């Protein structure tokens, strides 16, 4: 099977703080499959490291109010295209990210509070009928 995966889960240092979210569980789950690593925030032109972002009233922004909505949505669009062109049947995504979160995301108050909902990329994948899994479901 062809499986796209949030690149940070595979150990790519594309996380906002310059680190990664390597998951042994995910790595073992995708072993033997064709893997397509994807990071919509980097694809959208954002630097690493970068300021953390949350979705505030539908707009992705930094804590100081700077909007990065355009970069997030452009990155999600390009990443969707990459997933489709690769023929991925499943996308495994990092929990809680404003791009990749599937089940819950931070609520836009930058206080570590979670609410139900999806990140920009996860929502776009779901809207395009592409099967997604939150890493916590692995
Ligand atoms: S955008 Fe997704 S793949 Fe990129 S660092 Fe954030 S959670 Fe990981």
Backbone and ligand atoms as CSV (ligand in chain L), in Angstrom:
chain,resi,resn,atom,element,x,y,z
A,1,UNK,N,N,0.842,-1.189,0.000
A,1,UNK,CA,C,0.000,0.000,0.000
A,1,UNK,C,C,0.889,1.254,0.000
A,2,UNK,N,N,0.385,2.307,-0.617
A,2,UNK,CA,C,1.110,3.584,-0.564
A,2,UNK,C,C,0.505,4.413,0.578
A,3,UNK,N,N,1.353,4.808,1.524
A,3,UNK,CA,C,0.892,5.533,2.708
A,3,UNK,C,C,1.668,6.841,2.838
A,4,UNK,N,N,0.930,7.942,2.888
A,4,UNK,CA,C,1.566,9.237,3.170
A,4,UNK,C,C,1.579,9.432,4.692
A,5,UNK,N,N,2.629,10.078,5.175
A,5,UNK,CA,C,2.812,10.224,6.621
A,5,UNK,C,C,3.335,11.627,6.919
A,6,UNK,N,N,2.822,12.242,7.967
A,6,UNK,CA,C,3.411,13.497,8.454
A,6,UNK,C,C,4.911,13.278,8.610
A,7,UNK,N,N,5.688,14.089,7.922
A,7,UNK,CA,C,7.131,13.835,7.867
A,7,UNK,C,C,7.784,13.837,9.249
A,8,UNK,N,N,7.261,14.656,10.164
A,8,UNK,CA,C,7.870,14.730,11.503
A,8,UNK,C,C,7.734,13.403,12.244
A,9,UNK,N,N,6.701,12.618,11.931
A,9,UNK,CA,C,6.507,11.317,12.589
A,9,UNK,C,C,7.565,10.305,12.144
A,10,UNK,N,N,8.166,10.586,10.983
A,10,UNK,CA,C,9.192,9.682,10.456
A,10,UNK,C,C,10.594,10.129,10.879
A,11,UNK,N,N,10.647,11.231,11.645
A,11,UNK,CA,C,11.945,11.689,12.136
A,11,UNK,C,C,12.507,12.897,11.414
A,12,UNK,N,N,11.787,13.438,10.435
A,12,UNK,CA,C,12.261,14.658,9.769
A,12,UNK,C,C,12.188,15.823,10.759
A,13,UNK,N,N,13.212,16.631,10.780
A,13,UNK,CA,C,13.245,17.762,11.718
A,13,UNK,C,C,12.508,18.969,11.131
A,14,UNK,N,N,11.223,18.780,10.873
A,14,UNK,CA,C,10.414,19.834,10.253
A,14,UNK,C,C,9.416,20.444,11.237
A,15,UNK,N,N,9.480,20.005,12.492
A,15,UNK,CA,C,8.577,20.531,13.520
A,15,UNK,C,C,8.895,22.013,13.772
A,16,UNK,N,N,7.917,22.752,14.267
A,16,UNK,CA,C,8.095,24.207,14.437
A,16,UNK,C,C,9.355,24.573,15.226
A,17,UNK,N,N,9.735,23.714,16.196
A,17,UNK,CA,C,10.900,24.044,17.024
A,17,UNK,C,C,12.203,23.458,16.481
A,18,UNK,N,N,12.147,22.909,15.274
A,18,UNK,CA,C,13.352,22.363,14.647
A,18,UNK,C,C,13.586,20.897,14.969
A,19,UNK,N,N,12.717,20.324,15.793
A,19,UNK,CA,C,12.831,18.910,16.138
A,19,UNK,C,C,11.873,18.060,15.320
A,20,UNK,N,N,11.589,16.863,15.838
A,20,UNK,CA,C,10.669,15.968,15.128
A,20,UNK,C,C,9.768,15.264,16.141
A,21,UNK,N,N,8.851,14.480,15.635
A,21,UNK,CA,C,7.915,13.732,16.487
A,21,UNK,C,C,8.019,12.240,16.182
A,22,UNK,N,N,9.255,11.755,16.012
A,22,UNK,CA,C,9.433,10.361,15.592
A,22,UNK,C,C,8.575,9.405,16.423
A,23,UNK,N,N,7.889,8.529,15.718
A,23,UNK,CA,C,7.023,7.546,16.374
A,23,UNK,C,C,7.434,6.145,15.931
A,24,UNK,N,N,7.900,5.370,16.888
A,24,UNK,CA,C,8.308,3.991,16.596
A,24,UNK,C,C,7.082,3.186,16.138
A,25,UNK,N,N,5.955,3.466,16.790
A,25,UNK,CA,C,4.720,2.770,16.452
A,25,UNK,C,C,4.341,2.981,14.985
A,26,UNK,N,N,4.418,4.258,14.558
A,26,UNK,CA,C,4.085,4.577,13.170
A,26,UNK,C,C,5.107,3.938,12.228
A,27,UNK,N,N,6.387,4.044,12.592
A,27,UNK,CA,C,7.441,3.475,11.743
A,27,UNK,C,C,7.214,1.972,11.548
A,28,UNK,N,N,6.825,1.284,12.612
A,28,UNK,CA,C,6.588,-0.160,12.521
A,28,UNK,C,C,5.329,-0.447,11.686
A,29,UNK,N,N,4.310,0.408,11.844
A,29,UNK,CA,C,3.039,0.213,11.125
A,29,UNK,C,C,3.232,0.322,9.612
A,30,UNK,N,N,4.099,1.268,9.201
A,30,UNK,CA,C,4.248,1.516,7.750
A,30,UNK,C,C,5.355,0.664,7.125
A,31,UNK,N,N,6.063,-0.096,7.942
A,31,UNK,CA,C,7.154,-0.925,7.432
A,31,UNK,C,C,6.653,-1.854,6.316
A,32,UNK,N,N,7.366,-1.878,5.217
A,32,UNK,CA,C,6.991,-2.750,4.109
A,32,UNK,C,C,6.046,-2.093,3.120
A,33,UNK,N,N,5.553,-0.896,3.452
A,33,UNK,CA,C,4.691,-0.155,2.533
A,33,UNK,C,C,5.516,0.924,1.813
A,34,UNK,N,N,4.950,1.496,0.764
A,34,UNK,CA,C,5.602,2.631,0.095
A,34,UNK,C,C,5.227,3.898,0.849
A,35,UNK,N,N,6.217,4.603,1.331
A,35,UNK,CA,C,5.985,5.750,2.212
A,35,UNK,C,C,6.180,7.065,1.464
A,36,UNK,N,N,5.260,7.989,1.681
A,36,UNK,CA,C,5.375,9.343,1.119
A,36,UNK,C,C,5.389,10.330,2.294
A,37,UNK,N,N,6.568,10.836,2.674
A,37,UNK,CA,C,6.611,11.809,3.771
A,37,UNK,C,C,6.085,13.161,3.279
A,38,UNK,N,N,5.326,13.821,4.120
A,38,UNK,CA,C,4.780,15.108,3.691
A,38,UNK,C,C,4.670,16.056,4.883
A,39,UNK,N,N,5.162,17.282,4.720
A,39,UNK,CA,C,4.991,18.321,5.751
A,39,UNK,C,C,4.384,19.552,5.085
A,40,UNK,N,N,3.096,19.760,5.262
A,40,UNK,CA,C,2.436,20.872,4.576
A,40,UNK,C,C,2.957,22.248,4.972
A,41,UNK,N,N,3.435,22.396,6.185
A,41,UNK,CA,C,3.906,23.728,6.606
A,41,UNK,C,C,5.208,24.092,5.898
A,42,UNK,N,N,6.106,23.125,5.774
A,42,UNK,CA,C,7.353,23.378,5.051
A,42,UNK,C,C,7.056,23.554,3.554
A,43,UNK,N,N,6.189,22.717,3.009
A,43,UNK,CA,C,5.822,22.826,1.595
A,43,UNK,C,C,5.208,24.204,1.311
A,44,UNK,N,N,4.497,24.743,2.310
A,44,UNK,CA,C,3.858,26.046,2.133
A,44,UNK,C,C,4.812,27.223,2.224
A,45,UNK,N,N,6.082,26.937,2.482
A,45,UNK,CA,C,7.085,27.992,2.462
A,45,UNK,C,C,7.490,28.522,3.818
A,46,UNK,N,N,7.006,27.891,4.892
A,46,UNK,CA,C,7.375,28.365,6.228
A,46,UNK,C,C,8.763,27.841,6.604
A,47,UNK,N,N,9.531,28.642,7.333
A,47,UNK,CA,C,10.878,28.209,7.736
A,47,UNK,C,C,10.830,27.253,8.922
A,48,UNK,N,N,11.925,26.546,9.143
A,48,UNK,CA,C,12.087,25.723,10.344
A,48,UNK,C,C,13.402,26.129,10.997
A,49,UNK,N,N,13.435,26.484,12.268
A,49,UNK,CA,C,12.269,26.577,13.155
A,49,UNK,C,C,11.369,27.758,12.799
A,50,UNK,N,N,10.161,27.731,13.368
A,50,UNK,CA,C,9.176,28.792,13.144
A,50,UNK,C,C,8.355,28.968,14.425
A,51,UNK,N,N,7.690,30.075,14.502
A,51,UNK,CA,C,6.828,30.316,15.663
A,51,UNK,C,C,5.693,29.296,15.678
A,52,UNK,N,N,5.271,28.828,16.867
A,52,UNK,CA,C,4.095,27.952,16.890
A,52,UNK,C,C,2.843,28.703,16.437
A,53,UNK,N,N,1.916,27.971,15.847
A,53,UNK,CA,C,0.686,28.574,15.328
A,53,UNK,C,C,-0.521,27.821,15.859
A,54,UNK,N,N,-1.631,28.518,15.926
A,54,UNK,CA,C,-2.914,27.886,16.243
A,54,UNK,C,C,-3.979,28.493,15.341
A,55,UNK,N,N,-5.110,27.815,15.260
A,55,UNK,CA,C,-6.218,28.326,14.448
A,55,UNK,C,C,-7.104,29.188,15.355
A,56,UNK,N,N,-7.148,30.484,15.036
A,56,UNK,CA,C,-7.900,31.450,15.843
A,56,UNK,C,C,-9.076,31.955,15.004
A,57,UNK,N,N,-10.279,31.600,15.413
A,57,UNK,CA,C,-11.476,31.971,14.649
A,57,UNK,C,C,-11.341,31.646,13.164
A,58,UNK,N,N,-10.804,30.487,12.883
A,58,UNK,CA,C,-10.707,30.014,11.501
A,58,UNK,C,C,-9.476,30.473,10.751
A,59,UNK,N,N,-8.667,31.334,11.371
A,59,UNK,CA,C,-7.458,31.849,10.713
A,59,UNK,C,C,-6.235,31.305,11.447
A,60,UNK,N,N,-5.261,30.779,10.688
A,60,UNK,CA,C,-4.050,30.265,11.331
A,60,UNK,C,C,-3.119,31.436,11.615
A,61,UNK,N,N,-2.714,31.572,12.873
A,61,UNK,CA,C,-1.838,32.684,13.208
A,61,UNK,C,C,-0.863,32.350,14.335
A,62,UNK,N,N,0.153,33.210,14.445
A,62,UNK,CA,C,1.070,33.116,15.573
A,62,UNK,C,C,0.419,33.785,16.776
A,63,UNK,N,N,1.040,33.577,17.921
A,63,UNK,CA,C,0.522,34.144,19.169
A,63,UNK,C,C,0.419,35.676,19.106
A,64,UNK,N,N,1.345,36.315,18.368
A,64,UNK,CA,C,1.324,37.789,18.296
A,64,UNK,C,C,0.310,38.313,17.280
A,65,UNK,N,N,-0.458,37.413,16.681
A,65,UNK,CA,C,-1.508,37.841,15.761
A,65,UNK,C,C,-1.100,37.856,14.296
A,66,UNK,N,N,0.173,37.539,14.016
A,66,UNK,CA,C,0.616,37.475,12.621
A,66,UNK,C,C,-0.063,36.305,11.919
A,67,UNK,N,N,-0.725,36.584,10.814
A,67,UNK,CA,C,-1.405,35.516,10.086
A,67,UNK,C,C,-0.424,34.703,9.240
A,68,UNK,N,N,-0.545,33.388,9.341
A,68,UNK,CA,C,0.203,32.500,8.450
A,68,UNK,C,C,-0.805,31.610,7.720
A,69,UNK,N,N,-2.019,32.108,7.654
A,69,UNK,CA,C,-3.102,31.343,7.054
A,69,UNK,C,C,-2.818,31.006,5.587
A,70,UNK,N,N,-2.320,32.000,4.870
A,70,UNK,CA,C,-2.053,31.789,3.440
A,70,UNK,C,C,-1.022,30.680,3.248
A,71,UNK,N,N,0.045,30.715,4.039
A,71,UNK,CA,C,1.095,29.693,3.912
A,71,UNK,C,C,0.550,28.305,4.280
A,72,UNK,N,N,-0.234,28.229,5.331
A,72,UNK,CA,C,-0.802,26.942,5.748
A,72,UNK,C,C,-1.714,26.368,4.667
A,73,UNK,N,N,-2.546,27.238,4.095
A,73,UNK,CA,C,-3.511,26.730,3.100
A,73,UNK,C,C,-2.825,26.399,1.782
A,74,UNK,N,N,-1.820,27.191,1.406
A,74,UNK,CA,C,-1.059,26.879,0.197
A,74,UNK,C,C,-0.325,25.550,0.390
A,75,UNK,N,N,0.286,25.384,1.556
A,75,UNK,CA,C,0.998,24.139,1.836
A,75,UNK,C,C,0.071,22.935,1.827
A,76,UNK,N,N,-1.118,23.104,2.384
A,76,UNK,CA,C,-2.083,21.996,2.403
A,76,UNK,C,C,-2.502,21.633,0.980
A,77,UNK,N,N,-2.718,22.654,0.149
A,77,UNK,CA,C,-3.105,22.401,-1.256
A,77,UNK,C,C,-2.021,21.615,-1.997
A,78,UNK,N,N,-0.775,22.064,-1.838
A,78,UNK,CA,C,0.336,21.393,-2.543
A,78,UNK,C,C,0.538,19.982,-1.988
A,79,UNK,N,N,0.414,19.846,-0.675
A,79,UNK,CA,C,0.592,18.528,-0.052
A,79,UNK,C,C,-0.518,17.567,-0.493
A,80,UNK,N,N,-1.728,18.084,-0.630
A,80,UNK,CA,C,-2.842,17.254,-1.132
A,80,UNK,C,C,-2.515,16.743,-2.539
A,81,UNK,N,N,-1.991,17.648,-3.353
A,81,UNK,CA,C,-1.627,17.273,-4.729
A,81,UNK,C,C,-0.566,16.162,-4.707
A,82,UNK,N,N,0.394,16.310,-3.818
A,82,UNK,CA,C,1.473,15.318,-3.699
A,82,UNK,C,C,0.895,13.957,-3.287
A,83,UNK,N,N,-0.019,13.973,-2.336
A,83,UNK,CA,C,-0.656,12.732,-1.861
A,83,UNK,C,C,-1.428,12.069,-2.999
A,84,UNK,N,N,-2.175,12.888,-3.747
A,84,UNK,CA,C,-2.974,12.340,-4.861
A,84,UNK,C,C,-2.080,11.794,-5.970
A,85,UNK,N,N,-1.047,12.564,-6.323
A,85,UNK,CA,C,-0.153,12.129,-7.403
A,85,UNK,C,C,0.583,10.844,-7.040
A,86,UNK,N,N,0.876,10.682,-5.761
A,86,UNK,CA,C,1.569,9.464,-5.304
A,86,UNK,C,C,0.618,8.270,-5.258
A,87,UNK,N,N,-0.671,8.549,-5.295
A,87,UNK,CA,C,-1.656,7.466,-5.213
A,87,UNK,C,C,-1.797,6.896,-3.812
A,88,UNK,N,N,-1.524,7.719,-2.798
A,88,UNK,CA,C,-1.609,7.224,-1.414
A,88,UNK,C,C,-3.058,6.879,-1.058
A,89,UNK,N,N,-3.219,5.726,-0.422
A,89,UNK,CA,C,-4.570,5.274,-0.028
A,89,UNK,C,C,-4.880,5.643,1.415
A,90,UNK,N,N,-3.857,6.042,2.131
A,90,UNK,CA,C,-4.005,6.348,3.553
A,90,UNK,C,C,-2.988,7.421,3.923
A,91,UNK,N,N,-3.406,8.331,4.809
A,91,UNK,CA,C,-2.468,9.337,5.309
A,91,UNK,C,C,-2.478,9.272,6.836
A,92,UNK,N,N,-1.308,9.073,7.424
A,92,UNK,CA,C,-1.181,9.027,8.887
A,92,UNK,C,C,-0.641,10.373,9.349
A,93,UNK,N,N,-1.346,10.978,10.283
A,93,UNK,CA,C,-1.066,12.374,10.612
A,93,UNK,C,C,-0.744,12.576,12.090
A,94,UNK,N,N,0.074,13.567,12.344
A,94,UNK,CA,C,0.495,13.941,13.694
A,94,UNK,C,C,-0.689,14.554,14.472
A,95,UNK,N,N,-0.856,14.105,15.689
A,95,UNK,CA,C,-1.938,14.603,16.544
A,95,UNK,C,C,-1.775,16.086,16.879
A,96,UNK,N,N,-2.875,16.753,17.002
A,96,UNK,CA,C,-2.995,18.102,17.599
A,96,UNK,C,C,-2.403,19.248,16.794
A,97,UNK,N,N,-1.750,18.971,15.678
A,97,UNK,CA,C,-1.123,20.036,14.886
A,97,UNK,C,C,-2.184,20.892,14.194
A,98,UNK,N,N,-1.936,22.215,14.062
A,98,UNK,CA,C,-2.885,23.055,13.322
A,98,UNK,C,C,-2.953,22.721,11.839
A,99,UNK,N,N,-1.988,21.937,11.349
A,99,UNK,CA,C,-2.067,21.405,9.980
A,99,UNK,C,C,-2.587,19.972,9.976
A,100,UNK,N,N,-1.979,19.133,10.810
A,100,UNK,CA,C,-2.161,17.689,10.666
A,100,UNK,C,C,-3.130,17.051,11.663
A,101,UNK,N,N,-3.542,17.768,12.695
A,101,UNK,CA,C,-4.430,17.166,13.706
A,101,UNK,C,C,-5.721,16.626,13.104
A,102,UNK,N,N,-6.093,15.426,13.497
A,102,UNK,CA,C,-7.289,14.774,12.939
A,102,UNK,C,C,-8.455,14.807,13.920
A,103,UNK,N,N,-8.154,14.576,15.184
A,103,UNK,CA,C,-9.215,14.456,16.195
A,103,UNK,C,C,-9.407,15.756,16.975
A,104,UNK,N,N,-8.277,16.369,17.325
A,104,UNK,CA,C,-8.353,17.589,18.131
A,104,UNK,C,C,-7.199,18.513,17.767
A,105,UNK,N,N,-7.396,19.786,18.060
A,105,UNK,CA,C,-6.372,20.811,17.823
A,105,UNK,C,C,-6.391,21.770,19.017
A,106,UNK,N,N,-5.385,22.611,19.121
A,106,UNK,CA,C,-5.404,23.625,20.181
A,106,UNK,C,C,-6.428,24.705,19.827
A,107,UNK,N,N,-6.977,25.281,20.877
A,107,UNK,CA,C,-8.195,26.091,20.686
A,107,UNK,C,C,-7.985,27.536,20.253
A,108,UNK,N,N,-6.735,27.925,20.009
A,108,UNK,CA,C,-6.487,29.287,19.535
A,108,UNK,C,C,-6.177,30.272,20.646
A,109,UNK,N,N,-6.088,29.779,21.888
A,109,UNK,CA,C,-5.761,30.673,23.005
A,109,UNK,C,C,-4.295,30.555,23.423
A,110,UNK,N,N,-3.566,29.644,22.789
A,110,UNK,CA,C,-2.155,29.410,23.106
A,110,UNK,C,C,-1.957,29.095,24.595
A,111,UNK,N,N,-2.908,28.344,25.134
A,111,UNK,CA,C,-2.819,27.953,26.553
A,111,UNK,C,C,-2.730,26.432,26.700
A,112,UNK,N,N,-2.518,25.745,25.589
A,112,UNK,CA,C,-2.419,24.290,25.647
A,112,UNK,C,C,-3.773,23.594,25.765
A,113,UNK,N,N,-4.849,24.333,25.489
A,113,UNK,CA,C,-6.191,23.768,25.614
A,113,UNK,C,C,-6.641,23.155,24.282
A,114,UNK,N,N,-7.096,21.904,24.350
A,114,UNK,CA,C,-7.518,21.209,23.122
A,114,UNK,C,C,-9.020,21.326,22.904
A,115,UNK,N,N,-9.411,21.352,21.634
A,115,UNK,CA,C,-10.832,21.277,21.271
A,115,UNK,C,C,-10.962,20.255,20.135
A,116,UNK,N,N,-12.134,19.721,19.941
A,116,UNK,CA,C,-12.365,18.814,18.821
A,116,UNK,C,C,-12.236,19.586,17.516
A,117,UNK,N,N,-11.675,18.943,16.501
A,117,UNK,CA,C,-11.543,19.617,15.204
A,117,UNK,C,C,-10.306,19.140,14.476
A,118,UNK,N,N,-10.159,19.621,13.248
A,118,UNK,CA,C,-9.032,19.191,12.420
A,118,UNK,C,C,-8.137,20.375,12.058
A,119,UNK,N,N,-6.874,20.041,11.818
A,119,UNK,CA,C,-5.955,20.999,11.237
A,119,UNK,C,C,-6.300,21.213,9.764
A,120,UNK,N,N,-5.666,22.221,9.174
A,120,UNK,CA,C,-5.991,22.642,7.802
A,120,UNK,C,C,-5.773,21.513,6.793
A,121,UNK,N,N,-4.662,20.824,6.897
A,121,UNK,CA,C,-4.334,19.754,5.943
A,121,UNK,C,C,-5.239,18.539,6.157
A,122,UNK,N,N,-5.415,18.172,7.417
A,122,UNK,CA,C,-6.271,17.014,7.716
A,122,UNK,C,C,-7.686,17.242,7.183
A,123,UNK,N,N,-8.204,18.452,7.374
A,123,UNK,CA,C,-9.563,18.747,6.916
A,123,UNK,C,C,-9.653,18.667,5.388
A,124,UNK,N,N,-8.622,19.182,4.732
A,124,UNK,CA,C,-8.614,19.150,3.268
A,124,UNK,C,C,-8.593,17.706,2.754
A,125,UNK,N,N,-7.813,16.869,3.402
A,125,UNK,CA,C,-7.763,15.449,3.008
A,125,UNK,C,C,-9.134,14.798,3.191
A,126,UNK,N,N,-9.754,15.046,4.344
A,126,UNK,CA,C,-11.072,14.459,4.629
A,126,UNK,C,C,-12.097,14.960,3.608
A,127,UNK,N,N,-12.052,16.270,3.313
A,127,UNK,CA,C,-12.991,16.842,2.328
A,127,UNK,C,C,-12.797,16.233,0.940
A,128,UNK,N,N,-11.592,15.726,0.690
A,128,UNK,CA,C,-11.299,15.096,-0.603
A,128,UNK,C,C,-11.429,13.572,-0.542
A,129,UNK,N,N,-12.099,13.105,0.516
A,129,UNK,CA,C,-12.396,11.677,0.664
A,129,UNK,C,C,-11.147,10.803,0.708
A,130,UNK,N,N,-10.090,11.340,1.281
A,130,UNK,CA,C,-8.874,10.546,1.454
A,130,UNK,C,C,-8.856,10.038,2.899
A,131,UNK,N,N,-8.571,8.753,3.037
A,131,UNK,CA,C,-8.619,8.152,4.367
A,131,UNK,C,C,-7.458,8.656,5.227
A,132,UNK,N,N,-7.778,9.137,6.411
A,132,UNK,CA,C,-6.742,9.621,7.319
A,132,UNK,C,C,-6.814,8.858,8.641
A,133,UNK,N,N,-5.660,8.789,9.295
A,133,UNK,CA,C,-5.598,8.204,10.641
A,133,UNK,C,C,-4.770,9.142,11.499
A,134,UNK,N,N,-5.257,9.434,12.688
A,134,UNK,CA,C,-4.457,10.135,13.656
A,134,UNK,C,C,-3.417,9.156,14.192
A,135,UNK,N,N,-2.225,9.612,14.430
A,135,UNK,CA,C,-1.178,8.713,14.946
A,135,UNK,C,C,-1.627,7.951,16.199
A,136,UNK,N,N,-2.507,8.569,16.967
A,136,UNK,CA,C,-2.971,7.926,18.211
A,136,UNK,C,C,-3.861,6.715,17.935
A,137,UNK,N,N,-4.314,6.598,16.684
A,137,UNK,CA,C,-5.166,5.457,16.313
A,137,UNK,C,C,-4.350,4.255,15.848
A,138,UNK,N,N,-3.032,4.435,15.742
A,138,UNK,CA,C,-2.171,3.341,15.278
A,138,UNK,C,C,-1.947,2.374,16.442
L,1,LIG,S1,S,2.905,20.342,9.559
L,1,LIG,FE1,FE,2.430,18.216,10.043
L,1,LIG,S2,S,4.220,17.122,9.195
L,1,LIG,FE2,FE,4.835,19.255,9.386
L,1,LIG,S3,S,5.799,19.397,11.389
L,1,LIG,FE3,FE,3.640,19.952,11.649
L,1,LIG,S4,S,2.648,18.042,12.253
L,1,LIG,FE4,FE,4.607,17.504,11.367
